[in-house]
Amino acid sequence: MTVEVGDVPEAKRYEARVDGESKVAGVAEYIRTAELVAFVHTEVEAEYEGAGVGSALVRTALDEARAANLRVLATCPFFAGWISRHPEYQDLLYQTRSKVSD
């Protein structure tokens, strides 16, 4: 099974397709600014769950964020969980720069 992932900026999401099918197997929705991309929702069609579609979405989206020098805010639980299991991507996570005074 081959999973192809592409960014669809006009829809503000990444789409995954399997084995060249036109049907969308999964999506990762985002909000992007000049410095940050927030991944807010990921959904994989039931028939493709457990087949690596979600992982392909996350890996592609994060690799593209890295290439664009964007920080990542993983508000989507799937993205947050995936990143926690893949330390090589944790450097992308957004860190607040504000300090709280005592």
PLY file of the C-alpha trace (Angstrom):
ply
format ascii 1.0
element vertex 102
property float x
property float y
property float z
element edge 101
property int vertex1
property int vertex2
end_header
0.00 0.00 0.00
1.37 3.40 -1.02
0.23 6.53 0.83
0.64 9.84 -0.98
0.25 13.06 1.00
-0.11 16.54 -0.41
-0.74 20.00 0.96
-3.97 21.63 -0.22
-3.43 25.23 0.96
-6.79 26.51 -0.27
-8.49 23.95 2.01
-5.93 24.51 4.82
-5.20 20.81 5.10
-3.01 17.95 4.04
-4.76 15.14 2.21
-3.69 11.50 2.01
-4.62 9.14 -0.78
-3.86 5.43 -0.99
-2.55 3.60 -4.05
-3.35 6.44 -6.44
-7.07 6.47 -5.64
-8.96 9.74 -6.00
-10.76 9.16 -2.69
-9.26 11.02 0.27
-8.17 8.50 2.91
-7.28 11.05 5.59
-6.79 14.74 6.31
-4.77 16.91 8.67
-6.24 20.39 9.09
-4.06 23.33 10.02
-3.87 27.06 10.65
-0.69 28.66 9.32
0.97 32.00 10.02
4.33 33.31 8.82
6.10 31.72 11.82
3.84 28.93 13.04
1.63 26.10 11.86
-1.01 24.76 14.25
-2.32 21.29 13.51
-5.89 21.30 14.79
-7.57 18.13 13.54
-6.59 14.84 11.93
-9.04 12.30 10.60
-8.50 8.99 8.81
-11.33 7.11 7.13
-12.26 3.96 9.09
-11.21 1.59 6.32
-7.65 3.01 6.46
-7.17 3.18 10.22
-4.06 1.35 11.38
-2.59 1.33 7.87
-0.12 4.19 8.35
-2.21 6.92 6.76
-2.19 9.10 9.90
1.55 8.67 10.36
2.16 9.60 6.72
0.08 12.75 7.17
1.98 13.80 10.28
5.45 12.99 8.93
4.85 14.87 5.65
3.33 17.89 7.40
6.18 18.08 9.92
8.87 17.62 7.27
7.33 20.48 5.29
7.10 22.65 8.42
10.80 22.01 9.07
11.68 22.87 5.45
9.71 26.14 5.75
11.36 26.94 9.11
7.98 26.98 10.89
7.34 26.14 14.52
4.59 23.61 15.23
1.70 23.86 17.67
0.14 20.40 17.98
-3.35 21.05 19.35
-4.59 17.88 17.65
-4.17 14.92 20.04
-3.03 12.64 17.19
-0.22 15.04 16.20
0.79 15.59 19.84
0.92 11.87 20.55
2.85 11.09 17.37
5.44 13.79 18.11
5.86 12.52 21.68
6.80 9.11 20.23
9.21 10.58 17.66
11.82 12.70 19.45
13.48 13.69 16.17
10.53 16.04 15.59
10.24 17.56 19.08
12.56 20.44 18.20
9.78 21.78 15.96
7.38 22.34 18.84
6.41 25.91 19.58
7.76 27.24 22.86
6.27 30.37 24.32
8.81 33.14 24.67
6.94 35.06 27.35
8.08 34.92 30.92
5.87 35.19 33.95
7.18 37.50 36.66
7.18 36.36 40.25
0 1
1 2
2 3
3 4
4 5
5 6
6 7
7 8
8 9
9 10
10 11
11 12
12 13
13 14
14 15
15 16
16 17
17 18
18 19
19 20
20 21
21 22
22 23
23 24
24 25
25 26
26 27
27 28
28 29
29 30
30 31
31 32
32 33
33 34
34 35
35 36
36 37
37 38
38 39
39 40
40 41
41 42
42 43
43 44
44 45
45 46
46 47
47 48
48 49
49 50
50 51
51 52
52 53
53 54
54 55
55 56
56 57
57 58
58 59
59 60
60 61
61 62
62 63
63 64
64 65
65 66
66 67
67 68
68 69
69 70
70 71
71 72
72 73
73 74
74 75
75 76
76 77
77 78
78 79
79 80
80 81
81 82
82 83
83 84
84 85
85 86
86 87
87 88
88 89
89 90
90 91
91 92
92 93
93 94
94 95
95 96
96 97
97 98
98 99
99 100
100 101
